Amino acid sequence: MSAAEIRPARPEDCASIATVHVAAWRETFRGLLPEAVIAAQDQAAREALWRPRLEAPPPDSAVLVAEEGPGGPLVAFGACGPQRGTALPFPGEFHALYVLRRAQRAGIGRALMRGMAACLLGHGFDAASLWVLRANLAARAFYTELGGTLVGARENPELGGAPEVAFAWRDLRALAGPGGPGR
Ligand SMILES: CC(C)(COP(=O)(O)OP(=O)(O)OC[C@H]1O[C@@H](n2cnc3c(N)ncnc32)[C@H](O)[C@@H]1OP(=O)(O)O)[C@@H](O)C(=O)NCCC(=O)NCCS
């Protein structure tokens, strides 16, 4: 059970989401990605990325955040919506999921995946996938624990050609529903 409060993101969360995004990137990807790729992900770049999505949210997408207690600082966020690429046959996609290291292994990632699965189902997407760095073994173990199955591989030019693998959930109800992997 997560001690954090999960809620939909608001436009005023933009700076906090960018802060979590940059911090989690540095904590997770130092040593896994070229340093230049990591250095480019600064606060201003991340705020520019998230601001339009929070101020004018696409109707079939969602951004969820986790507060450390009611009204507390944000420690995690997740984003989902339609499939962005053409390589995978699943209608929905988990676009991002980041939990600060100090808040990990407390059920927050599971709660965000469960909440995003419910949002995707609400938008009419019954299956979804995501891309994760092949070398990110911790995240891969997490997605496997939540019932995801490996469905693809690529080299991502936006990350200096880093190898990634794809996980998919063919029935999001199992992830979203009570008693399933998203419990
Ligand atoms: C991967 C991540 C989202 C998991 O979130 P979390 O809140 O730490 O995970 P949860 O506490 O919900 O874990 C649920 C279960 O997943 C598995 N799991 C989670 N983290 C794991 C790890 N590092 N190693 C092995 N299994 C793990 C466990 O079975 C865990 O249950 P348990 O703690 O009762 O054993 C989080 O660690 C994170 O944001 N990492 C940094 C950024 C990142 O890699 N994002 C993914 C990019 S695609």
The ligand as an ORCA input file, in Angstrom:
! r2SCAN-3c Opt
* xyz 0 1
  C      10.899      1.600    -11.528
  C      10.050      2.464    -10.563
  C       9.007      3.225    -11.349
  C       9.371      1.535     -9.553
  O       8.604      2.332     -8.666
  P       8.546      2.007     -7.091
  O       7.583      2.920     -6.458
  O       9.943      2.026     -6.558
  O       8.037      0.487     -7.102
  P       6.968     -0.228     -6.126
  O       7.338      0.070     -4.707
  O       5.598      0.109     -6.551
  O       7.332     -1.750     -6.454
  C       6.366     -2.746     -6.754
  C       7.095     -4.056     -6.948
  O       7.922     -3.994     -8.140
  C       9.138     -4.724     -7.901
  N      10.283     -3.795     -7.893
  C      10.241     -2.455     -7.732
  N      11.486     -1.942     -7.786
  C      12.326     -2.983     -7.961
  C      13.743     -3.093     -8.073
  N      14.555     -2.025     -7.997
  N      14.286     -4.319     -8.250
  C      13.502     -5.423     -8.320
  N      12.136     -5.377     -8.212
  C      11.568     -4.177     -8.045
  C       8.996     -5.368     -6.531
  O       8.375     -6.645     -6.701
  C       8.061     -4.409     -5.842
  O       7.362     -5.004     -4.777
  P       8.086     -5.107     -3.302
  O       8.703     -3.781     -2.998
  O       6.933     -5.448     -2.400
  O       9.101     -6.191     -3.429
  C      10.961      3.435     -9.755
  O      11.969      2.700     -9.112
  C      11.589      4.537    -10.577
  O      10.947      5.533    -10.880
  N      12.874      4.374    -10.958
  C      13.632      5.440    -11.570
  C      13.089      5.902    -12.912
  C      12.807      4.785    -13.861
  O      13.603      3.873    -14.063
  N      11.623      4.894    -14.497
  C      11.198      3.984    -15.517
  C      11.566      4.553    -16.832
  S      10.805      3.600    -18.168
*
